[in-house]
Amino acid sequence: MLDASILTLATFVPSVGAVVVVLLPRRGRIIQWFTLFVTLVTFGLTLHLPAYFVYRHPGFQFETNLPWISSPSIRYHLGVDGISMWLVVLTGLLAPLGVLASWKAINHRTKEFYFFFLLQQTAMIGVFVSLDLFLYYAFWELTLVPMAILIAMFGRDRGTEAAIKFFVYTFLPSALLLVAIVWLYAQTGTFDFVRLQEILAQNPLPARALFWASLAFLVAFAVKVPIFPLHGWLGDAFSEAPTAMAMVVAGKLGLYSILRFNLGLFPAQSRQVAPWMIALAAIGILYGALVALVQKDMKRLVAFATVSSLSFCTLGIFCFAVSGLDGAVYQILNEGVSVGALLLLLGFMYERYGTYEIATYGGLAKPMPRLATLFVFTSLSLIGLPPLNGFVAEFLILSGSFPGHVRWVSAATVGVILSAAYMFWMVQRVFYGSGSGMVAELKVADIGLREQIAVWPMAVLMLLMGVASPYWMRAIDDAVVKLSAPAPEVGIGMAEKP
């Protein structure tokens, strides 16, 4: 009975909660407790998906497909497959952990913060479950607003500047996306993703026009990832965003959209640009790692490390091998878990010491052994140490992409070594270097029960996803097999419509 409405409930329960937050009094921590309740309910709803998911099912599941607007023809069409299902669950998991991380960090304008926080959750889940392009675009644009507002309101030093940069970088390419969506509708008479796939497979549109439409999709999504060299907004946004929002700012939306729409609607065109995307991915891996090596601010280091790590996903996607695509999806999940945990730990350090500057720390393992242990464990996950989750994804991506792209992939493997260098360099200086005056003077307590509750589930997941990856991979593999299937060769110059 719940299958027919589960996606609607998971999507809109947070937005209903956001409306209630507006009506709550600013007394005590009632807003925090209510938001935590709403996010836990939403997470519980998302767990229905893997619990009742049917493996080896060729299409979308838990579908809702109802007429919404007759002219133009827009449908309320929701559904998930093995790719989007786990991203919905991940979004549900990160939300209550973000609330716990913000419990003390957000001590003013709490009503505004949690309203936009819950609105952001609705927007993100909506992106992952929408199968109508008009509905998808509405959620896609909605994700920009809460993020930009919260960066501006709660940024450390240059919040407004970072918010404007984030909004401009991501909004302008979205205009190209809208043009391409409207063009597809004009040619086919539908926004429905499944119907569009059928039409484009049976009666392809002019190849040149399809190529430019696919490029408009790709640019909009590449900025949101971000793919090198479209990453200019990420460092400032990461640095200024509150911890709970920084956990969701990069990677998931853009990479999912490339998988779903570029590979799903434009398979031939995606293969045309694949050599360029693989080259940009390899450059992004090395560039992000090298820039991370010279950062003095821990949060900016994590931002550029994310550029490097997400470039592995791009490499896996555009190699079009099943193992590479499996690894790319798994790496998206890993980023949400491992980078999310690292940002939580950095946030706890900032609450106590008021800085992310690496040089001001030193010898922190002695006063804060629990935090140090979790920090080192998370760092090992991020550098891909067996048997943790990062190893599985990187191995699948590199092994899947190596046979067809030996030179670029060989260069990309250097990024694995560099990731160990910048993570161990940061760990050594912050936790095991000579004690700093700040750490010695400020007698702070180690992380408490609330903070451990926020981080330990993610630490356990890092291990489980490393040793029990087939549990996640079964559903992912079913979804990516059709994306790896050979596409018909189509030249840009074949411009005549049949």
C-alpha positions as CSV (number, residue, x, y, z in Angstrom):
1,M,0.0,0.0,0.0
2,L,2.8,2.4,0.8
3,D,4.7,1.8,-2.4
4,A,2.4,4.1,-4.4
5,S,2.9,7.1,-2.2
6,I,6.3,6.5,-0.6
7,L,8.2,8.8,-2.9
8,T,5.7,11.6,-2.5
9,L,5.9,11.3,1.3
10,A,9.7,11.1,1.3
11,T,9.9,14.2,-0.9
12,F,7.3,16.5,0.8
13,V,7.4,15.5,4.5
14,P,10.5,17.8,4.9
15,S,8.7,20.8,3.2
16,V,5.6,20.3,5.4
17,G,8.0,20.3,8.4
18,A,9.6,23.5,7.1
19,V,6.1,25.2,7.2
20,V,5.6,24.0,10.7
21,V,9.0,25.3,11.7
22,V,7.9,28.8,10.7
23,L,5.0,28.5,13.2
24,L,7.0,27.3,16.1
25,P,8.2,29.7,18.9
26,R,11.8,30.5,19.2
27,R,11.9,29.1,22.7
28,G,14.6,26.7,24.0
29,R,15.5,24.0,21.4
30,I,12.0,23.2,20.3
31,I,12.9,24.0,16.6
32,Q,16.0,21.7,16.7
33,W,14.0,18.9,18.3
34,F,11.2,19.2,15.8
35,T,13.6,19.4,12.8
36,L,15.4,16.3,14.1
37,F,12.1,14.5,14.3
38,V,11.1,15.4,10.8
39,T,14.5,14.3,9.3
40,L,14.3,11.0,11.2
41,V,10.8,10.4,9.9
42,T,12.0,11.2,6.4
43,F,15.0,8.9,6.7
44,G,12.7,6.1,7.9
45,L,10.5,6.6,4.8
46,T,13.6,6.4,2.5
47,L,14.5,3.0,4.1
48,H,11.3,1.6,2.7
49,L,12.9,1.7,-0.8
50,P,15.8,-0.8,-0.3
51,A,13.6,-2.9,2.0
52,Y,11.1,-3.5,-0.8
53,F,13.2,-3.0,-3.9
54,V,12.9,-5.7,-6.6
55,Y,16.2,-6.7,-8.0
56,R,16.7,-7.6,-11.6
57,H,13.8,-5.3,-12.4
58,P,14.4,-3.5,-15.8
59,G,12.6,-0.3,-15.1
60,F,11.7,2.2,-12.4
61,Q,10.1,1.2,-9.2
62,F,7.7,2.8,-6.7
63,E,6.3,4.9,-9.5
64,T,3.7,7.6,-9.3
65,N,2.6,8.8,-12.7
66,L,-0.4,11.2,-12.7
67,P,-1.5,14.0,-15.1
68,W,-0.7,17.4,-13.7
69,I,-0.9,20.1,-16.4
70,S,-2.7,19.4,-19.6
71,S,-1.1,22.1,-21.8
72,P,1.8,21.9,-22.0
73,S,1.7,18.2,-21.1
74,I,3.3,17.9,-17.7
75,R,3.0,14.9,-15.5
76,Y,3.6,14.3,-11.8
77,H,5.9,11.3,-12.5
78,L,8.2,10.0,-9.8
79,G,10.2,6.8,-9.7
80,V,13.6,5.3,-8.7
81,D,16.0,2.7,-9.9
82,G,19.2,1.3,-8.5
83,I,21.1,4.6,-8.9
84,S,18.6,7.1,-7.5
85,M,17.3,4.8,-4.7
86,W,20.6,4.9,-2.8
87,L,21.0,8.6,-3.3
88,V,17.6,9.2,-1.8
89,V,18.5,7.0,1.2
90,L,21.9,8.9,1.5
91,T,20.0,12.3,1.5
92,G,17.7,11.0,4.2
93,L,20.7,9.8,6.3
94,L,22.7,13.0,6.1
95,A,19.8,15.3,7.2
96,P,19.4,14.2,10.8
97,L,23.2,14.0,11.1
98,G,23.3,17.6,9.8
99,V,20.8,18.7,12.5
100,L,23.0,17.1,15.2
101,A,26.0,18.9,13.8
102,S,24.2,22.2,13.9
103,W,22.8,21.8,17.4
104,K,25.2,24.3,19.0
105,A,26.8,25.7,15.9
106,I,23.6,27.5,14.8
107,N,22.7,29.6,17.8
108,H,20.9,32.5,16.1
109,R,18.2,32.8,13.4
110,T,17.5,29.1,14.0
111,K,14.0,29.3,12.5
112,E,15.4,30.6,9.2
113,F,18.2,28.0,9.2
114,Y,16.0,25.0,9.8
115,F,13.3,26.2,7.4
116,F,15.7,26.4,4.5
117,F,17.5,23.2,5.6
118,L,14.3,21.2,5.3
119,L,13.4,22.9,2.1
120,Q,16.8,21.9,0.7
121,Q,16.1,18.3,1.6
122,T,12.8,18.3,-0.3
123,A,14.5,19.9,-3.4
124,M,17.3,17.3,-3.4
125,I,15.1,14.2,-3.0
126,G,12.8,15.8,-5.7
127,V,15.8,15.9,-8.1
128,F,16.5,12.2,-7.6
129,V,13.0,10.9,-8.0
130,S,11.6,13.2,-10.8
131,L,10.9,11.5,-14.1
132,D,9.3,14.5,-15.8
133,L,11.8,17.0,-17.1
134,F,9.6,20.0,-16.1
135,L,9.2,18.7,-12.6
136,Y,12.9,17.8,-12.4
137,Y,13.9,21.3,-13.5
138,A,11.7,22.9,-10.8
139,F,13.4,20.9,-8.1
140,W,16.8,21.5,-9.7
141,E,16.3,25.2,-9.5
142,L,14.9,25.0,-6.0
143,T,18.1,23.4,-4.7
144,L,20.0,26.7,-5.5
145,V,17.9,29.0,-3.3
146,P,18.2,27.5,0.2
147,M,21.9,26.9,-0.3
148,A,22.7,30.4,-1.5
149,I,20.6,32.0,1.3
150,L,22.2,29.9,4.0
151,I,25.7,30.6,2.8
152,A,24.9,34.3,2.8
153,M,23.3,34.2,6.2
154,F,25.8,31.9,8.0
155,G,29.0,32.4,6.2
156,R,32.1,32.9,8.3
157,D,33.8,36.0,6.6
158,R,32.7,36.3,3.0
159,G,29.3,34.6,3.0
160,T,27.5,37.0,0.8
161,E,30.3,37.0,-1.8
162,A,30.4,33.2,-1.8
163,A,26.6,32.9,-2.1
164,I,26.5,35.3,-5.1
165,K,29.4,33.3,-6.8
166,F,27.6,30.0,-6.1
167,F,24.3,31.3,-7.4
168,V,25.7,32.9,-10.6
169,Y,27.9,29.9,-11.5
170,T,25.1,27.4,-11.1
171,F,22.1,29.5,-12.3
172,L,23.4,30.8,-15.6
173,P,24.1,27.3,-17.1
174,S,20.7,26.2,-15.8
175,A,19.2,28.7,-18.3
176,L,20.9,26.6,-21.1
177,L,19.4,23.5,-19.5
178,L,15.9,25.0,-19.7
179,V,16.3,26.0,-23.3
180,A,17.3,22.4,-24.2
181,I,14.4,20.9,-22.2
182,V,11.9,23.2,-24.0
183,W,13.4,22.3,-27.3
184,L,13.0,18.6,-26.6
185,Y,9.4,19.2,-25.7
186,A,8.8,21.2,-28.9
187,Q,10.2,18.3,-30.9
188,T,8.5,15.4,-29.1
189,G,5.5,16.8,-27.3
190,T,6.5,15.3,-23.9
191,F,8.6,16.1,-20.9
192,D,8.3,12.5,-19.6
193,F,11.8,10.9,-19.3
194,V,10.6,7.4,-20.1
195,R,8.6,8.5,-23.1
196,L,11.5,10.6,-24.3
197,Q,13.8,7.6,-24.2
198,E,11.4,5.7,-26.4
199,I,10.9,8.5,-28.9
200,L,14.6,9.2,-29.3
201,A,15.4,5.5,-29.7
202,Q,12.8,4.9,-32.3
203,N,12.8,8.2,-34.2
204,P,16.0,10.1,-33.5
205,L,16.0,13.9,-34.0
206,P,18.6,15.7,-36.1
207,A,22.0,14.7,-34.9
208,R,23.5,18.2,-34.8
209,A,20.6,19.6,-32.8
210,L,20.8,16.6,-30.4
211,F,24.5,17.2,-29.9
212,W,24.0,20.8,-28.9
213,A,21.0,19.9,-26.6
214,S,23.2,17.2,-24.9
215,L,26.0,19.8,-24.5
216,A,23.5,22.2,-22.8
217,F,22.6,19.5,-20.4
218,L,26.2,18.5,-19.8
219,V,27.4,22.1,-19.1
220,A,24.7,22.7,-16.5
221,F,25.4,19.4,-14.7
222,A,29.2,19.8,-15.0
223,V,29.1,23.1,-13.2
224,K,27.1,21.6,-10.4
225,V,29.5,18.7,-9.9
226,P,31.9,20.6,-10.4
227,I,34.1,19.3,-13.2
228,F,37.4,21.0,-13.9
229,P,37.7,23.8,-15.0
230,L,34.1,24.8,-13.9
231,H,35.0,24.6,-10.2
232,G,35.5,28.3,-9.4
233,W,32.6,28.5,-6.9
234,L,33.4,25.4,-4.8
235,G,36.3,26.6,-2.6
236,D,34.4,29.7,-1.3
237,A,31.1,27.9,-1.0
238,F,32.6,25.0,0.9
239,S,34.6,27.3,3.2
240,E,31.6,29.6,4.0
241,A,28.7,27.1,4.1
242,P,27.5,25.8,7.5
243,T,28.6,22.3,8.1
244,A,25.2,20.8,7.5
245,M,25.0,22.4,4.1
246,A,28.6,21.8,3.1
247,M,27.8,18.1,3.4
248,V,25.4,18.3,0.4
249,V,27.0,21.2,-1.7
250,A,29.0,19.2,-4.2
251,G,28.8,16.1,-6.4
252,K,25.6,14.2,-5.9
253,L,23.1,16.3,-8.0
254,G,25.4,17.0,-11.0
255,L,26.8,13.5,-11.3
256,Y,23.4,11.8,-10.9
257,S,22.0,14.1,-13.6
258,I,24.8,13.2,-16.0
259,L,24.1,9.5,-15.5
260,R,20.3,9.9,-15.8
261,F,19.9,12.4,-18.6
262,N,23.1,12.7,-20.6
263,L,23.7,8.9,-20.7
264,G,20.0,8.1,-20.6
265,L,18.7,10.5,-23.3
266,F,21.9,11.2,-25.4
267,P,24.0,8.0,-25.4
268,A,25.6,8.5,-28.8
269,Q,26.4,12.2,-28.0
270,S,27.8,11.3,-24.6
271,R,30.2,8.9,-26.3
272,Q,31.2,11.7,-28.7
273,V,32.4,13.9,-25.9
274,A,33.8,11.1,-23.8
275,P,37.5,11.5,-24.8
276,W,37.3,15.2,-23.7
277,M,35.5,14.3,-20.5
278,I,38.1,11.7,-19.6
279,A,40.9,14.1,-20.2
280,L,39.2,16.7,-18.0
281,A,38.6,14.1,-15.3
282,A,42.3,13.1,-15.2
283,I,43.4,16.7,-15.1
284,G,40.8,17.4,-12.4
285,I,42.1,14.5,-10.3
286,L,45.7,15.8,-10.4
287,Y,44.8,19.5,-10.2
288,G,42.5,19.1,-7.2
289,A,45.0,17.0,-5.3
290,L,47.9,19.4,-6.0
291,V,45.9,22.4,-4.9
292,A,44.8,20.6,-1.8
293,L,48.4,20.0,-0.9
294,V,49.2,23.7,-0.6
295,Q,46.0,24.7,1.3
296,K,46.4,26.3,4.8
297,D,42.7,26.1,5.6
298,M,41.3,22.6,6.4
299,K,37.9,23.3,4.9
300,R,39.4,24.6,1.6
301,L,41.7,21.5,1.6
302,V,38.6,19.3,1.7
303,A,36.9,21.4,-1.1
304,F,39.8,20.8,-3.5
305,A,40.1,17.2,-2.4
306,T,36.5,16.8,-3.3
307,V,37.2,18.2,-6.8
308,S,39.9,15.5,-7.2
309,S,37.7,12.7,-5.8
310,L,34.6,13.6,-7.8
311,S,36.8,13.7,-11.0
312,F,37.2,9.9,-10.4
313,C,33.4,9.7,-10.8
314,T,33.6,11.5,-14.1
315,L,36.3,9.2,-15.3
316,G,34.2,6.1,-14.4
317,I,31.0,7.5,-16.0
318,F,32.6,8.3,-19.4
319,C,34.6,5.0,-19.8
320,F,31.2,3.3,-20.3
321,A,32.3,0.1,-18.7
322,V,30.0,-1.6,-16.3
323,S,32.6,-1.7,-13.6
324,G,33.6,1.9,-14.1
325,L,29.9,3.0,-13.9
326,D,29.4,0.9,-10.8
327,G,32.5,2.5,-9.2
328,A,31.3,6.0,-10.2
329,V,27.9,5.6,-8.5
330,Y,29.6,4.0,-5.5
331,Q,32.0,6.9,-5.2
332,I,29.1,9.3,-5.2
333,L,27.8,7.5,-2.1
334,N,31.3,7.3,-0.6
335,E,31.7,11.1,-0.9
336,G,28.4,11.7,0.9
337,V,29.5,9.4,3.8
338,S,33.2,10.0,4.1
339,V,33.4,13.7,3.2
340,G,30.3,14.3,5.3
341,A,31.9,12.7,8.3
342,L,35.1,14.7,7.8
343,L,33.1,18.0,7.6
344,L,31.3,17.1,10.8
345,L,34.6,16.5,12.6
346,L,36.0,19.8,11.3
347,G,32.9,21.5,12.4
348,F,33.3,20.2,16.0
349,M,36.9,21.5,16.0
350,Y,35.7,24.9,14.8
351,E,33.1,25.1,17.6
352,R,35.9,24.6,20.1
353,Y,38.8,26.6,18.6
354,G,37.1,29.0,16.1
355,T,39.5,28.4,13.2
356,Y,40.2,26.0,10.4
357,E,43.8,27.2,9.9
358,I,46.1,24.2,10.0
359,A,49.1,26.1,11.4
360,T,47.2,27.1,14.5
361,Y,46.7,23.4,15.6
362,G,49.2,20.8,16.7
363,G,49.1,17.9,19.2
364,L,45.3,17.8,19.2
365,A,45.3,14.0,19.6
366,K,46.2,14.3,23.3
367,P,43.3,16.4,24.5
368,M,40.8,15.0,22.0
369,P,41.6,11.3,21.4
370,R,38.1,10.3,20.3
371,L,37.9,13.0,17.7
372,A,41.5,12.1,16.5
373,T,40.6,8.4,16.1
374,L,37.5,9.2,14.0
375,F,39.4,11.7,12.0
376,V,42.2,9.3,11.1
377,F,39.7,6.5,10.3
378,T,37.8,8.9,8.0
379,S,41.0,10.0,6.3
380,L,41.9,6.4,5.6
381,S,38.5,5.9,4.0
382,L,39.1,9.0,1.8
383,I,42.4,7.8,0.5
384,G,41.0,4.4,-0.4
385,L,42.6,2.1,2.1
386,P,41.3,-1.5,2.0
387,P,38.9,-2.7,3.4
388,L,37.1,0.7,3.6
389,N,34.6,2.0,1.1
390,G,36.9,4.3,-0.8
391,F,39.0,1.4,-2.0
392,V,36.1,-0.4,-3.7
393,A,35.0,2.6,-5.8
394,E,38.5,3.6,-6.9
395,F,39.4,0.1,-7.8
396,L,36.3,-0.3,-9.9
397,I,36.8,3.0,-11.7
398,L,40.5,2.5,-12.5
399,S,40.1,-1.1,-13.5
400,G,37.1,-0.3,-15.7
401,S,38.6,2.7,-17.4
402,F,42.2,1.5,-17.8
403,P,41.8,-0.8,-20.9
404,G,40.5,1.9,-23.2
405,H,42.4,4.9,-21.8
406,V,45.8,3.8,-20.6
407,R,47.6,7.1,-20.6
408,W,44.9,9.2,-18.9
409,V,44.1,6.6,-16.4
410,S,47.8,6.1,-15.6
411,A,48.1,9.8,-14.9
412,A,45.0,9.7,-12.8
413,T,46.4,7.0,-10.5
414,V,49.0,9.5,-9.3
415,G,46.0,11.2,-7.7
416,V,45.6,8.3,-5.3
417,I,49.2,8.8,-4.1
418,L,48.6,12.6,-3.8
419,S,45.4,12.0,-1.8
420,A,47.4,10.1,0.8
421,A,50.0,12.9,0.9
422,Y,47.6,15.8,1.6
423,M,45.4,13.8,4.1
424,F,48.4,12.4,6.1
425,W,50.1,15.9,6.0
426,M,47.0,17.4,7.5
427,V,46.6,14.7,10.1
428,Q,50.2,14.8,11.1
429,R,50.2,18.6,11.6
430,V,46.9,18.9,13.3
431,F,46.9,15.9,15.6
432,Y,50.5,14.6,16.0
433,G,52.7,17.5,15.4
434,S,54.3,19.6,18.1
435,G,51.6,21.1,20.4
436,S,50.4,24.6,19.5
437,G,49.9,27.4,22.0
438,M,46.2,27.6,21.2
439,V,45.6,23.9,21.9
440,A,47.6,24.1,25.1
441,E,45.9,27.3,26.4
442,L,42.3,26.3,25.5
443,K,41.3,23.4,27.7
444,V,38.4,21.9,25.7
445,A,36.5,18.7,26.1
446,D,36.6,15.8,23.6
447,I,33.6,15.2,21.5
448,G,30.5,14.3,23.5
449,L,27.7,11.8,23.1
450,R,25.6,14.0,20.7
451,E,28.6,14.5,18.4
452,Q,29.6,10.8,18.5
453,I,26.0,9.8,17.6
454,A,26.4,12.0,14.5
455,V,29.7,10.5,13.4
456,W,29.7,6.9,14.4
457,P,27.0,5.8,12.0
458,M,29.1,7.1,9.1
459,A,32.2,5.4,10.4
460,V,30.4,2.1,10.6
461,L,29.1,2.7,7.1
462,M,32.6,3.3,5.8
463,L,33.6,-0.2,7.0
464,L,30.3,-1.9,5.9
465,M,30.5,-0.4,2.4
466,G,34.0,-1.7,2.1
467,V,33.5,-5.3,3.2
468,A,29.8,-5.8,2.1
469,S,29.7,-3.7,-1.1
470,P,27.6,-6.3,-3.0
471,Y,24.6,-5.3,-0.9
472,W,24.7,-1.8,-2.5
473,M,26.1,-3.0,-5.8
474,R,23.3,-5.3,-6.8
475,A,20.8,-2.5,-7.3
476,I,23.4,-0.2,-8.9
477,D,24.6,-2.9,-11.3
478,D,21.1,-3.5,-12.6
479,A,20.7,0.2,-13.4
480,V,24.1,0.9,-15.1
481,V,24.2,-2.2,-17.4
482,K,21.9,-0.5,-19.9
483,L,23.9,2.7,-19.7
484,S,27.0,0.9,-20.8
485,A,25.3,-0.7,-23.8
486,P,26.8,0.4,-27.1
487,A,25.1,3.3,-28.7
488,P,24.6,3.8,-32.5
489,E,27.4,5.8,-34.1
490,V,26.0,9.3,-34.9
491,G,28.0,12.1,-36.5
492,I,27.5,15.7,-35.7
493,G,27.0,16.4,-39.3
494,M,24.1,14.1,-39.8
495,A,21.6,16.9,-39.4
496,E,18.6,15.6,-41.4
497,K,15.6,14.4,-39.4
498,P,14.3,11.1,-40.8
